[in-house]
Amino acid sequence: MAGGSKVFSVFMLIFYAILLYFIFANTNMIAMYMMGIGMFIEALVNCICTFQSKTK
């Protein structure tokens, strides 16, 4: 994921921990928005990393 970026992995871990809190706090609409945003960000970063030039 994300070319092995540790910073991005920690960011997503914190993001999904907050998402988990919102699920347990029964604020499901905020949790759904966060879930959609999180999945889109991961897909976008993976797409960018996939199509980046492999020769540096």
C-alpha positions as a Markdown table, in Angstrom:
| # | Residue | x | y | z |
|---|---|---|---|---|
| 1 | Met | 0.0 | 0.0 | 0.0 |
| 2 | Ala | 1.2 | 3.5 | -0.9 |
| 3 | Gly | 4.6 | 2.2 | -1.9 |
| 4 | Gly | 5.4 | 1.1 | 1.6 |
| 5 | Ser | 5.0 | 4.6 | 3.2 |
| 6 | Lys | 5.1 | 4.3 | 6.9 |
| 7 | Val | 3.7 | 7.8 | 7.4 |
| 8 | Phe | 0.7 | 7.0 | 5.3 |
| 9 | Ser | 0.1 | 3.7 | 7.1 |
| 10 | Val | 0.2 | 5.4 | 10.5 |
| 11 | Phe | -2.2 | 8.1 | 9.2 |
| 12 | Met | -4.7 | 5.6 | 7.9 |
| 13 | Leu | -4.4 | 3.6 | 11.2 |
| 14 | Ile | -5.3 | 6.7 | 13.2 |
| 15 | Phe | -8.1 | 7.6 | 10.7 |
| 16 | Tyr | -9.7 | 4.2 | 11.0 |
| 17 | Ala | -9.3 | 4.2 | 14.8 |
| 18 | Ile | -11.3 | 7.4 | 14.8 |
| 19 | Leu | -13.8 | 5.8 | 12.5 |
| 20 | Leu | -14.1 | 2.9 | 14.9 |
| 21 | Tyr | -14.9 | 5.3 | 17.7 |
| 22 | Phe | -17.7 | 6.9 | 15.7 |
| 23 | Ile | -19.2 | 3.5 | 15.0 |
| 24 | Phe | -19.2 | 2.6 | 18.8 |
| 25 | Ala | -20.5 | 6.1 | 19.6 |
| 26 | Asn | -23.5 | 5.4 | 17.4 |
| 27 | Thr | -22.8 | 8.3 | 15.0 |
| 28 | Asn | -23.3 | 6.1 | 11.9 |
| 29 | Met | -23.6 | 8.8 | 9.3 |
| 30 | Ile | -20.2 | 10.3 | 10.1 |
| 31 | Ala | -18.8 | 6.8 | 10.2 |
| 32 | Met | -20.1 | 6.1 | 6.7 |
| 33 | Tyr | -18.7 | 9.4 | 5.3 |
| 34 | Met | -15.3 | 8.6 | 6.9 |
| 35 | Met | -15.4 | 5.1 | 5.5 |
| 36 | Gly | -16.1 | 6.4 | 2.0 |
| 37 | Ile | -13.4 | 9.0 | 2.3 |
| 38 | Gly | -10.8 | 6.5 | 3.7 |
| 39 | Met | -11.5 | 4.0 | 0.9 |
| 40 | Phe | -11.2 | 6.7 | -1.8 |
| 41 | Ile | -7.9 | 8.0 | -0.3 |
| 42 | Glu | -6.4 | 4.5 | -0.2 |
| 43 | Ala | -7.5 | 3.8 | -3.8 |
| 44 | Leu | -6.2 | 7.2 | -5.0 |
| 45 | Val | -2.8 | 6.7 | -3.4 |
| 46 | Asn | -2.5 | 3.2 | -4.7 |
| 47 | Cys | -3.4 | 4.3 | -8.2 |
| 48 | Ile | -0.8 | 7.1 | -8.1 |
| 49 | Cys | 1.9 | 4.7 | -6.9 |
| 50 | Thr | 1.0 | 2.1 | -9.5 |
| 51 | Phe | 1.3 | 4.6 | -12.4 |
| 52 | Gln | 4.4 | 6.4 | -11.1 |
| 53 | Ser | 7.5 | 6.0 | -13.1 |
| 54 | Lys | 9.5 | 3.0 | -11.8 |
| 55 | Thr | 12.8 | 4.3 | -13.0 |
| 56 | Lys | 14.3 | 6.9 | -10.7 |
